[in-house]
Amino acid sequence: MDLITPEYGLFVWQVVVLIILIFILTKFAWKPVMKAVAAREDSINDALASAEKAKEEMANLKADNEKMLQQARAERDEMLKEAQQIKKNIIAEATDDANKKSEAILEKAKVTIESEKKQALAEIKSQVAEISVQIAETVVKKQLDNKDEQMKLVDKMLDDVKLN
């Protein structure tokens, strides 16, 4: 078996080619690659900064929305209070108006009853006067000889008046 023997010349040329390759890559490729990596790193950092800024803006918007929501709730509660107060005022006014109207109706009814009562009393007085005149006329027309007959006649007429 043949053992592989190292060839030093080939090794030296390979090392020289490797060094030349590293030099060429360093001179021509390394800078653009590093610029591209740096540019990519900068764009990633910018994107992270933008994301952080957007996150802060979202937090601010959320806080503003919560604040606006609380204000809207407070305004709603205030409007409900005002509506309740207006409702109470309307009910109170309606009750007062109804009470005033009912009192006016009652007063009008009392006045009407009083006038009808006076009219009825006047009519009764008129009838009593008329009946009294009729009794007197009857008594005068009839020539009675004794008082007993006059009293019977007056009692009879009074009974007639009571029946009517």
TORDREN-217756 format. One record per residue (C-alpha): residue number from 0; residue in one letter; y, x, z. Coordinates in nm, 4 decimals, padded with zeros to 6 digits. Example, Ala and Ser with C-alpha at 12.3 -4.5 7.8 and 13.67 -1.06 7.14 Angstrom:
! residues 2
<atom><seq>0</seq><type>A</type><v>-00.4500</v><u>01.2300</u><w>00.7800</w></atom>
<atom><seq>1</seq><type>S</type><v>-00.1060</v><u>01.3670</u><w>00.7140</w></atom>
! end
This chain:
! residues 164
<atom><seq>0</seq><type>M</type><v>00.0000</v><u>00.0000</u><w>00.0000</w></atom>
<atom><seq>1</seq><type>D</type><v>00.3304</v><u>00.1062</u><w>-00.0875</w></atom>
<atom><seq>2</seq><type>L</type><v>00.5871</v><u>00.0954</u><w>00.1730</w></atom>
<atom><seq>3</seq><type>I</type><v>00.9295</v><u>-00.0067</u><w>00.0716</w></atom>
<atom><seq>4</seq><type>T</type><v>01.1576</v><u>00.2787</u><w>00.0957</w></atom>
<atom><seq>5</seq><type>P</type><v>01.5235</v><u>00.2178</u><w>00.1418</w></atom>
<atom><seq>6</seq><type>E</type><v>01.7517</v><u>00.3182</u><w>-00.1336</w></atom>
<atom><seq>7</seq><type>Y</type><v>02.0668</v><u>00.4453</u><w>00.0145</w></atom>
<atom><seq>8</seq><type>G</type><v>02.2719</v><u>00.4342</u><w>-00.3020</w></atom>
<atom><seq>9</seq><type>L</type><v>02.2118</v><u>00.0642</u><w>-00.3499</w></atom>
<atom><seq>10</seq><type>F</type><v>02.3040</v><u>00.0024</u><w>00.0104</w></atom>
<atom><seq>11</seq><type>V</type><v>02.6273</v><u>00.1940</u><w>-00.0250</w></atom>
<atom><seq>12</seq><type>W</type><v>02.7208</v><u>00.0046</u><w>-00.3419</w></atom>
<atom><seq>13</seq><type>Q</type><v>02.6474</v><u>-00.3273</u><w>-00.1757</w></atom>
<atom><seq>14</seq><type>V</type><v>02.8698</v><u>-00.2337</u><w>00.1186</w></atom>
<atom><seq>15</seq><type>V</type><v>03.1461</v><u>-00.1264</u><w>-00.1221</w></atom>
<atom><seq>16</seq><type>V</type><v>03.1179</v><u>-00.4526</u><w>-00.3185</w></atom>
<atom><seq>17</seq><type>L</type><v>03.1226</v><u>-00.6499</u><w>00.0060</w></atom>
<atom><seq>18</seq><type>I</type><v>03.4377</v><u>-00.4721</u><w>00.1235</w></atom>
<atom><seq>19</seq><type>I</type><v>03.6057</v><u>-00.5262</u><w>-00.2160</w></atom>
<atom><seq>20</seq><type>L</type><v>03.5019</v><u>-00.8912</u><w>-00.2057</w></atom>
<atom><seq>21</seq><type>I</type><v>03.6413</v><u>-00.9331</u><w>00.1473</w></atom>
<atom><seq>22</seq><type>F</type><v>03.9645</v><u>-00.7616</u><w>00.0387</w></atom>
<atom><seq>23</seq><type>I</type><v>04.0019</v><u>-00.9871</u><w>-00.2693</w></atom>
<atom><seq>24</seq><type>L</type><v>03.9175</v><u>-01.2982</u><w>-00.0718</w></atom>
<atom><seq>25</seq><type>T</type><v>04.1615</v><u>-01.1962</u><w>00.1989</w></atom>
<atom><seq>26</seq><type>K</type><v>04.4355</v><u>-01.1182</u><w>-00.0495</w></atom>
<atom><seq>27</seq><type>F</type><v>04.3937</v><u>-01.4173</u><w>-00.2819</w></atom>
<atom><seq>28</seq><type>A</type><v>04.1853</v><u>-01.6921</u><w>-00.1133</w></atom>
<atom><seq>29</seq><type>W</type><v>04.2429</v><u>-01.6525</u><w>00.2590</w></atom>
<atom><seq>30</seq><type>K</type><v>04.6172</v><u>-01.7389</u><w>00.2526</w></atom>
<atom><seq>31</seq><type>P</type><v>04.5809</v><u>-02.0576</u><w>00.0443</w></atom>
<atom><seq>32</seq><type>V</type><v>04.2839</v><u>-02.1670</u><w>00.2547</w></atom>
<atom><seq>33</seq><type>M</type><v>04.4792</v><u>-02.0993</u><w>00.5738</w></atom>
<atom><seq>34</seq><type>K</type><v>04.7824</v><u>-02.2822</u><w>00.4290</w></atom>
<atom><seq>35</seq><type>A</type><v>04.5612</v><u>-02.5799</u><w>00.3423</w></atom>
<atom><seq>36</seq><type>V</type><v>04.4073</v><u>-02.5727</u><w>00.6923</w></atom>
<atom><seq>37</seq><type>A</type><v>04.7549</v><u>-02.5490</u><w>00.8481</w></atom>
<atom><seq>38</seq><type>A</type><v>04.8820</v><u>-02.8317</u><w>00.6268</w></atom>
<atom><seq>39</seq><type>R</type><v>04.5825</v><u>-03.0432</u><w>00.7206</w></atom>
<atom><seq>40</seq><type>E</type><v>04.6385</v><u>-02.9616</u><w>01.0885</w></atom>
<atom><seq>41</seq><type>D</type><v>05.0074</v><u>-03.0577</u><w>01.0557</w></atom>
<atom><seq>42</seq><type>S</type><v>04.9210</v><u>-03.3858</u><w>00.8825</w></atom>
<atom><seq>43</seq><type>I</type><v>04.6644</v><u>-03.4630</u><w>01.1548</w></atom>
<atom><seq>44</seq><type>N</type><v>04.9242</v><u>-03.3853</u><w>01.4236</w></atom>
<atom><seq>45</seq><type>D</type><v>05.1804</v><u>-03.6037</u><w>01.2421</w></atom>
<atom><seq>46</seq><type>A</type><v>04.9256</v><u>-03.8842</u><w>01.2172</w></atom>
<atom><seq>47</seq><type>L</type><v>04.8475</v><u>-03.8505</u><w>01.5889</w></atom>
<atom><seq>48</seq><type>A</type><v>05.2199</v><u>-03.8529</u><w>01.6710</w></atom>
<atom><seq>49</seq><type>S</type><v>05.2678</v><u>-04.1585</u><w>01.4495</w></atom>
<atom><seq>50</seq><type>A</type><v>04.9726</v><u>-04.3294</u><w>01.6156</w></atom>
<atom><seq>51</seq><type>E</type><v>05.1143</v><u>-04.2485</u><w>01.9605</w></atom>
<atom><seq>52</seq><type>K</type><v>05.4546</v><u>-04.3774</u><w>01.8518</w></atom>
<atom><seq>53</seq><type>A</type><v>05.2960</v><u>-04.6946</u><w>01.7117</w></atom>
<atom><seq>54</seq><type>K</type><v>05.1027</v><u>-04.7333</u><w>02.0366</w></atom>
<atom><seq>55</seq><type>E</type><v>05.4266</v><u>-04.7061</u><w>02.2370</w></atom>
<atom><seq>56</seq><type>E</type><v>05.5979</v><u>-04.9525</u><w>02.0041</w></atom>
<atom><seq>57</seq><type>M</type><v>05.3053</v><u>-05.1936</u><w>02.0452</w></atom>
<atom><seq>58</seq><type>A</type><v>05.3307</v><u>-05.1569</u><w>02.4226</w></atom>
<atom><seq>59</seq><type>N</type><v>05.7058</v><u>-05.2242</u><w>02.4015</w></atom>
<atom><seq>60</seq><type>L</type><v>05.6454</v><u>-05.5230</u><w>02.1740</w></atom>
<atom><seq>61</seq><type>K</type><v>05.3800</v><u>-05.6528</u><w>02.4089</w></atom>
<atom><seq>62</seq><type>A</type><v>05.6185</v><u>-05.6162</u><w>02.7037</w></atom>
<atom><seq>63</seq><type>D</type><v>05.8937</v><u>-05.7880</u><w>02.5026</w></atom>
<atom><seq>64</seq><type>N</type><v>05.6554</v><u>-06.0669</u><w>02.4057</w></atom>
<atom><seq>65</seq><type>E</type><v>05.5497</v><u>-06.1131</u><w>02.7680</w></atom>
<atom><seq>66</seq><type>K</type><v>05.9139</v><u>-06.1179</u><w>02.8731</w></atom>
<atom><seq>67</seq><type>M</type><v>05.9962</v><u>-06.3741</u><w>02.6034</w></atom>
<atom><seq>68</seq><type>L</type><v>05.6932</v><u>-06.5798</u><w>02.7058</w></atom>
<atom><seq>69</seq><type>Q</type><v>05.8099</v><u>-06.5793</u><w>03.0680</w></atom>
<atom><seq>70</seq><type>Q</type><v>06.1598</v><u>-06.6801</u><w>02.9573</w></atom>
<atom><seq>71</seq><type>A</type><v>06.0144</v><u>-06.9592</u><w>02.7447</w></atom>
<atom><seq>72</seq><type>R</type><v>05.8075</v><u>-07.0793</u><w>03.0397</w></atom>
<atom><seq>73</seq><type>A</type><v>06.1138</v><u>-07.0701</u><w>03.2645</w></atom>
<atom><seq>74</seq><type>E</type><v>06.3143</v><u>-07.2631</u><w>03.0054</w></atom>
<atom><seq>75</seq><type>R</type><v>06.0300</v><u>-07.5137</u><w>02.9686</w></atom>
<atom><seq>76</seq><type>D</type><v>06.0149</v><u>-07.5595</u><w>03.3463</w></atom>
<atom><seq>77</seq><type>E</type><v>06.3919</v><u>-07.6054</u><w>03.3585</w></atom>
<atom><seq>78</seq><type>M</type><v>06.3773</v><u>-07.8588</u><w>03.0767</w></atom>
<atom><seq>79</seq><type>L</type><v>06.0995</v><u>-08.0462</u><w>03.2575</w></atom>
<atom><seq>80</seq><type>K</type><v>06.3092</v><u>-08.0511</u><w>03.5759</w></atom>
<atom><seq>81</seq><type>E</type><v>06.6067</v><u>-08.1815</u><w>03.3812</w></atom>
<atom><seq>82</seq><type>A</type><v>06.3900</v><u>-08.4441</u><w>03.2116</w></atom>
<atom><seq>83</seq><type>Q</type><v>06.2528</v><u>-08.5556</u><w>03.5506</w></atom>
<atom><seq>84</seq><type>Q</type><v>06.6083</v><u>-08.5782</u><w>03.6882</w></atom>
<atom><seq>85</seq><type>I</type><v>06.7238</v><u>-08.7747</u><w>03.3836</w></atom>
<atom><seq>86</seq><type>K</type><v>06.4225</v><u>-09.0042</u><w>03.4237</w></atom>
<atom><seq>87</seq><type>K</type><v>06.5084</v><u>-09.0607</u><w>03.7912</w></atom>
<atom><seq>88</seq><type>N</type><v>06.8723</v><u>-09.1264</u><w>03.7015</w></atom>
<atom><seq>89</seq><type>I</type><v>06.7762</v><u>-09.3735</u><w>03.4290</w></atom>
<atom><seq>90</seq><type>I</type><v>06.5364</v><u>-09.5529</u><w>03.6640</w></atom>
<atom><seq>91</seq><type>A</type><v>06.8025</v><u>-09.5627</u><w>03.9373</w></atom>
<atom><seq>92</seq><type>E</type><v>07.0626</v><u>-09.6948</u><w>03.6917</w></atom>
<atom><seq>93</seq><type>A</type><v>06.8204</v><u>-09.9550</u><w>03.5580</w></atom>
<atom><seq>94</seq><type>T</type><v>06.7347</v><u>-10.0609</u><w>03.9138</w></atom>
<atom><seq>95</seq><type>D</type><v>07.1029</v><u>-10.0841</u><w>04.0049</w></atom>
<atom><seq>96</seq><type>D</type><v>07.1771</v><u>-10.2835</u><w>03.6910</w></atom>
<atom><seq>97</seq><type>A</type><v>06.8838</v><u>-10.5147</u><w>03.7591</w></atom>
<atom><seq>98</seq><type>N</type><v>06.9980</v><u>-10.5613</u><w>04.1203</w></atom>
<atom><seq>99</seq><type>K</type><v>07.3549</v><u>-10.6334</u><w>04.0082</w></atom>
<atom><seq>100</seq><type>K</type><v>07.2340</v><u>-10.8791</u><w>03.7454</w></atom>
<atom><seq>101</seq><type>S</type><v>07.0019</v><u>-11.0527</u><w>03.9913</w></atom>
<atom><seq>102</seq><type>E</type><v>07.2830</v><u>-11.0718</u><w>04.2477</w></atom>
<atom><seq>103</seq><type>A</type><v>07.5139</v><u>-11.2158</u><w>03.9817</w></atom>
<atom><seq>104</seq><type>I</type><v>07.2482</v><u>-11.4705</u><w>03.8846</w></atom>
<atom><seq>105</seq><type>L</type><v>07.1928</v><u>-11.5608</u><w>04.2505</w></atom>
<atom><seq>106</seq><type>E</type><v>07.5670</v><u>-11.5929</u><w>04.3070</w></atom>
<atom><seq>107</seq><type>K</type><v>07.6006</v><u>-11.8082</u><w>03.9966</w></atom>
<atom><seq>108</seq><type>A</type><v>07.3086</v><u>-12.0218</u><w>04.1159</w></atom>
<atom><seq>109</seq><type>K</type><v>07.4705</v><u>-12.0570</u><w>04.4591</w></atom>
<atom><seq>110</seq><type>V</type><v>07.7997</v><u>-12.1610</u><w>04.2983</w></atom>
<atom><seq>111</seq><type>T</type><v>07.6166</v><u>-12.4095</u><w>04.0745</w></atom>
<atom><seq>112</seq><type>I</type><v>07.4199</v><u>-12.5498</u><w>04.3694</w></atom>
<atom><seq>113</seq><type>E</type><v>07.7375</v><u>-12.5772</u><w>04.5765</w></atom>
<atom><seq>114</seq><type>S</type><v>07.9235</v><u>-12.7581</u><w>04.2970</w></atom>
<atom><seq>115</seq><type>E</type><v>07.6280</v><u>-12.9919</u><w>04.2373</w></atom>
<atom><seq>116</seq><type>K</type><v>07.6088</v><u>-13.0520</u><w>04.6118</w></atom>
<atom><seq>117</seq><type>K</type><v>07.9788</v><u>-13.1376</u><w>04.6216</w></atom>
<atom><seq>118</seq><type>Q</type><v>07.9364</v><u>-13.3592</u><w>04.3181</w></atom>
<atom><seq>119</seq><type>A</type><v>07.6379</v><u>-13.5364</u><w>04.4795</w></atom>
<atom><seq>120</seq><type>L</type><v>07.8299</v><u>-13.5807</u><w>04.8071</w></atom>
<atom><seq>121</seq><type>A</type><v>08.1259</v><u>-13.7181</u><w>04.6139</w></atom>
<atom><seq>122</seq><type>E</type><v>07.8954</v><u>-13.9550</u><w>04.4316</w></atom>
<atom><seq>123</seq><type>I</type><v>07.7330</v><u>-14.0612</u><w>04.7610</w></atom>
<atom><seq>124</seq><type>K</type><v>08.0769</v><u>-14.1190</u><w>04.9158</w></atom>
<atom><seq>125</seq><type>S</type><v>08.1740</v><u>-14.3196</u><w>04.6116</w></atom>
<atom><seq>126</seq><type>Q</type><v>07.8574</v><u>-14.5278</u><w>04.6402</w></atom>
<atom><seq>127</seq><type>V</type><v>07.9072</v><u>-14.5738</u><w>05.0162</w></atom>
<atom><seq>128</seq><type>A</type><v>08.2629</v><u>-14.6850</u><w>04.9548</w></atom>
<atom><seq>129</seq><type>E</type><v>08.1473</v><u>-14.9206</u><w>04.6831</w></atom>
<atom><seq>130</seq><type>I</type><v>07.8728</v><u>-15.0609</u><w>04.9054</w></atom>
<atom><seq>131</seq><type>S</type><v>08.1207</v><u>-15.0995</u><w>05.1902</w></atom>
<atom><seq>132</seq><type>V</type><v>08.3523</v><u>-15.2900</u><w>04.9626</w></atom>
<atom><seq>133</seq><type>Q</type><v>08.0613</v><u>-15.5060</u><w>04.8462</w></atom>
<atom><seq>134</seq><type>I</type><v>07.9620</v><u>-15.5753</u><w>05.2082</w></atom>
<atom><seq>135</seq><type>A</type><v>08.3172</v><u>-15.6595</u><w>05.3002</w></atom>
<atom><seq>136</seq><type>E</type><v>08.3503</v><u>-15.8747</u><w>04.9942</w></atom>
<atom><seq>137</seq><type>T</type><v>08.0267</v><u>-16.0550</u><w>05.0682</w></atom>
<atom><seq>138</seq><type>V</type><v>08.1247</v><u>-16.1040</u><w>05.4290</w></atom>
<atom><seq>139</seq><type>V</type><v>08.4609</v><u>-16.2359</u><w>05.3299</w></atom>
<atom><seq>140</seq><type>K</type><v>08.3196</v><u>-16.4601</u><w>05.0572</w></atom>
<atom><seq>141</seq><type>K</type><v>08.0727</v><u>-16.6189</u><w>05.2782</w></atom>
<atom><seq>142</seq><type>Q</type><v>08.2277</v><u>-16.8270</u><w>05.5376</w></atom>
<atom><seq>143</seq><type>L</type><v>08.0176</v><u>-16.7755</u><w>05.8347</w></atom>
<atom><seq>144</seq><type>D</type><v>08.0470</v><u>-16.9758</u><w>06.1481</w></atom>
<atom><seq>145</seq><type>N</type><v>07.8895</v><u>-16.7426</u><w>06.3955</w></atom>
<atom><seq>146</seq><type>K</type><v>07.8571</v><u>-16.3759</u><w>06.4601</w></atom>
<atom><seq>147</seq><type>D</type><v>07.4785</v><u>-16.3697</u><w>06.4574</w></atom>
<atom><seq>148</seq><type>E</type><v>07.4636</v><u>-16.4591</u><w>06.0945</w></atom>
<atom><seq>149</seq><type>Q</type><v>07.7261</v><u>-16.1951</u><w>06.0119</w></atom>
<atom><seq>150</seq><type>M</type><v>07.5222</v><u>-15.9305</u><w>06.1954</w></atom>
<atom><seq>151</seq><type>K</type><v>07.2040</v><u>-16.0357</u><w>06.0169</w></atom>
<atom><seq>152</seq><type>L</type><v>07.3835</v><u>-16.0115</u><w>05.6849</w></atom>
<atom><seq>153</seq><type>V</type><v>07.5249</v><u>-15.6657</u><w>05.7628</w></atom>
<atom><seq>154</seq><type>D</type><v>07.1813</v><u>-15.5405</u><w>05.8810</w></atom>
<atom><seq>155</seq><type>K</type><v>07.0211</v><u>-15.6770</u><w>05.5663</w></atom>
<atom><seq>156</seq><type>M</type><v>07.2722</v><u>-15.5015</u><w>05.3458</w></atom>
<atom><seq>157</seq><type>L</type><v>07.2293</v><u>-15.1759</u><w>05.5362</w></atom>
<atom><seq>158</seq><type>D</type><v>06.8526</v><u>-15.2010</u><w>05.4888</w></atom>
<atom><seq>159</seq><type>D</type><v>06.9136</v><u>-15.2500</u><w>05.1177</w></atom>
<atom><seq>160</seq><type>V</type><v>07.1325</v><u>-14.9398</u><w>05.1106</w></atom>
<atom><seq>161</seq><type>K</type><v>06.8699</v><u>-14.7329</u><w>05.2922</w></atom>
<atom><seq>162</seq><type>L</type><v>06.5998</v><u>-14.8405</u><w>05.0470</w></atom>
<atom><seq>163</seq><type>N</type><v>06.8028</v><u>-14.7375</u><w>04.7427</w></atom>
! end
